[in-house]
C-alpha cells in the first residue's frame, strides 16, 4: 500500500525548493549580467547573500509552525536584485576602499641552483688544479 500523504509531502517540498532555487538563480544571474568582470567584492557579497537566503528559507521549512509557509514566502520575496537590503549592502561594499595588499616577499633563491653553481665552481677548481 502506498502512503499518498508521504508522497504529497515530498512533492510539496520539491515544489518549495524549486521556487527557492529559481529565485536564487534569477538573483545570481542578474548580478552576473550587471558585473561581467565578476569583481571579487561583488562575487563575495552575492555568495554571502545567497547563503543567507538559503539558511533563512530552509530554516522555516524545518519549523513545526503552522505559519511556516507565510514565513517561507516572505524569504522568497526578499530574494530580489532590487531589494533595499541588497542595494544597501552592495552600495556599502562597493564604496569601501579595497584594502591594500602587502607587497609580496622577494623570491628565495633556488637552493638547487645555488648547489649546482657551487658544485660547478668546485668542479672547475679541481679540474684546473690537476
C-alpha positions as CSV (number, residue, x, y, z in Angstrom):
1,X,0.0,0.0,0.0
2,X,1.4,3.4,-1.0
3,X,1.3,6.2,1.5
4,X,0.0,9.1,-0.6
5,X,0.3,11.7,2.2
6,X,4.1,11.0,2.3
7,X,4.3,11.3,-1.5
8,X,2.3,14.5,-1.4
9,X,4.7,16.0,1.2
10,X,7.7,15.1,-0.9
11,X,6.2,16.7,-4.0
12,X,5.4,19.8,-1.9
13,X,9.0,20.0,-0.7
14,X,10.3,19.6,-4.2
15,X,8.0,22.5,-5.3
16,X,9.2,24.7,-2.4
17,X,12.9,24.0,-3.2
18,X,12.2,24.6,-6.9
19,X,10.8,28.1,-6.1
20,X,13.7,28.8,-3.9
21,X,16.3,27.8,-6.5
22,X,14.5,29.7,-9.2
23,X,14.6,32.9,-7.2
24,X,18.3,32.4,-6.3
25,X,19.1,31.7,-9.9
26,X,17.5,34.9,-11.0
27,X,19.3,36.8,-8.3
28,X,22.7,35.5,-9.2
29,X,22.1,35.8,-13.0
30,X,21.2,39.5,-12.6
31,X,24.4,40.1,-10.7
32,X,26.4,38.3,-13.3
33,X,24.8,40.4,-16.0
34,X,25.4,43.7,-14.3
35,X,29.0,42.8,-13.4
36,X,30.6,40.9,-16.4
37,X,34.1,41.4,-14.9
38,X,33.0,39.5,-11.8
39,X,34.7,41.8,-9.3
40,X,35.7,39.9,-6.1
41,X,33.8,42.2,-3.8
42,X,30.6,41.7,-5.6
43,X,31.0,38.0,-6.0
44,X,31.7,37.5,-2.3
45,X,28.7,39.6,-1.4
46,X,26.5,37.7,-3.8
47,X,27.6,34.4,-2.3
48,X,27.1,35.7,1.2
49,X,23.5,36.8,0.5
50,X,22.7,33.5,-1.3
51,X,23.9,31.6,1.7
52,X,21.9,33.9,4.0
53,X,18.7,33.4,1.9
54,X,19.1,29.6,1.8
55,X,19.6,29.4,5.6
56,X,16.5,31.6,6.2
57,X,14.3,29.7,3.8
58,X,15.3,26.2,4.8
59,X,15.2,27.2,8.5
60,X,11.5,28.0,8.2
61,X,10.8,24.7,6.4
62,X,12.2,22.8,9.4
63,X,9.9,24.6,11.9
64,X,6.9,22.9,13.2
65,X,4.9,26.1,12.9
66,X,1.6,26.5,11.2
67,X,2.8,29.8,9.8
68,X,6.0,28.4,8.2
69,X,4.5,28.8,4.7
70,X,4.0,32.6,5.0
71,X,7.5,33.0,6.5
72,X,9.0,30.9,3.7
73,X,7.2,33.1,1.2
74,X,8.5,36.2,2.9
75,X,12.0,35.0,2.4
76,X,11.3,34.2,-1.2
77,X,10.0,37.7,-1.8
78,X,13.1,39.1,-0.2
79,X,15.3,37.4,-2.8
80,X,15.3,40.2,-5.2
81,X,18.0,42.0,-7.0
82,X,16.4,45.4,-6.4
83,X,15.5,44.8,-2.7
84,X,16.5,47.6,-0.3
85,X,18.5,45.2,1.8
86,X,20.7,44.0,-1.2
87,X,21.0,47.6,-2.6
88,X,22.3,49.0,0.7
89,X,24.7,46.1,1.2
90,X,26.0,46.5,-2.4
91,X,26.5,50.2,-2.1
92,X,28.3,49.8,1.2
93,X,30.6,47.1,-0.1
94,X,31.4,48.9,-3.3
95,X,32.0,52.3,-1.7
96,X,34.5,51.0,0.9
97,X,38.1,51.3,-0.3
98,X,39.6,48.0,-1.0
99,X,42.3,47.0,1.5
100,X,45.8,47.4,0.3
101,X,47.6,44.1,-0.1
102,X,51.1,43.8,1.3
103,X,53.9,43.6,-1.2
104,X,54.9,40.0,-1.9
105,X,58.2,38.9,-0.4
106,X,61.1,38.6,-2.8
107,X,61.5,35.1,-4.1
108,X,64.1,33.0,-2.3
109,X,67.0,31.9,-4.4
110,X,66.6,28.4,-5.7
111,X,68.6,26.1,-3.4
112,X,69.2,23.6,-6.2
113,X,70.6,26.3,-8.4
114,X,72.9,27.5,-5.7
115,X,74.1,24.0,-5.1
116,X,74.7,23.4,-8.8
117,X,76.7,26.6,-9.1
118,X,78.8,25.7,-6.1
119,X,79.4,22.2,-7.5
120,X,80.3,23.7,-10.9
121,X,82.8,26.1,-9.3
122,X,84.3,23.3,-7.2
123,X,84.5,21.1,-10.2
124,X,86.2,23.8,-12.3
125,X,88.7,24.4,-9.4
126,X,89.5,20.7,-9.1
127,X,89.9,20.3,-12.8
128,X,92.2,23.4,-13.2
129,X,94.3,22.4,-10.2
130,X,95.2,19.0,-11.6
